[in-house]
Amino acid sequence: MLDNITALSGLIATVWITLGVYIAAKFYPNYDHAKQFCSELGASGSPTEKLSPLINNYPLGILFCLFGWSLINLQDANLAIAATDVLVIIHGIGTWVAGYFPMDKDPFTKSPSFDC
């Protein structure tokens, strides 16, 4: 059963990010999906700074790592698939880091802060 879940985790991540961004945006007054970056939901000082990583980055990081692990366990995988396995897991870890360290509230800032 765990093999099925890890194999489906790539598909689950697609649905999860869609729902997670939609839900987080409901808690961000006047958020506009067409005019703002979804990473602004977790930006420093935003109304959803703490909520967005909890429902987006951290679960998605786990899903990406599970999917990468399922790729590692494929039999007779060639070098390209093996490289993809590692990159998917690195992406999962990067997703956790991105949730822990929020970006600046203005993505077009001329002088970004060191802590964001």
N, C-alpha and C positions, 0 to 999 in steps of 0.2 A: 504493500500500500504506500509506503514512504517513497518508493521509486516512482509511483504514479504522480504523487504530489510534487516531487521535485521536478519531474518532467513537465508538469503543467504550470509550474511556478512562473515561467516566462510569459505565458498567456494570462495568468492571474495578475501579474505585475501590470500588464497593459490596462486591464479593467480597474485595478486598484488605483493607479495614478489618475485615471479619468475621474473616478468617484472621489478620490481624496482631494484633488484640486477643486472640484465642484463644491464639496462640503466645506473645505477651508474658506473658499471665496464667500460663502454665505455668512461667515463671521467677520468679513472684512468690508466695512461700509463703502459703498460705491465702487467696489472692485469691478473692473471691466476686462473680461477675458480677451477681448479683441485688441485692447490698447495697453495692457500691462503684462509683464512677464509673470509666469506662475511662481518663479522664485521670489518675487516680491512678497508673496504670502508668508514666507519665513524670514523676511528681511529684518534687520535690527530696527526696533522701534515700531514695527507694524503691529496692527491689532491682533494678528494671528502668528506672531513671532514664535511662541512656544507651541501652539496647537499644530501648525503646519508640519513641523518635523515629526511630531508624534504620530500623525496619521499618514504622512507621506514618506519622508526620508527613511525613518527607522524600519518600518515594515517593508518598504521597497528594497532597502539594502539587504534584508534577510531573503527576500524573494529572488533577487539577482544572484546572491551567493548560492542559494539552493539550486537555481537553474544552472549556474556554472558547474556546481558539483555533479548534477545529473549529466552534463556533457562530458565531464571527466570520466564518468563511469561507462560511457559508450564503448562497446567492443569494436576493435579494428578501426579506431578513429585515426585519420591522417594528421599530418602536422598542422594544417590550417585549423582543423577542429580543436586540436590540443591548444593552439595559441588562443583561439576564441574562448575556450574554457577559462583560461587564466585571465583574459581581459574582462570577461563578464564578472568574475569574482572581484577583480580590482575595481570595476565599476560599482559593484555593491558596497565595497568598503568606502569608495569615494562618495557614495550617496549618504552614508552615515556621517562622514566628515562634513559634508555640505550642510547637513542638518544641524550639526553641533556648532559650526561656525557660520552664523548668518551673514548674508551680504549686506552692503549698505542699502538703505531704503531707496535711494535714487540710483538706478542702474547706470545712468549716464553721468554720474558725478565726475567732475574734473580732478578732484583730489580725494581719492578713496582713503578711508581710514585704515589704520594698520590692523585693528582688531576685527575688522570685517573683511 
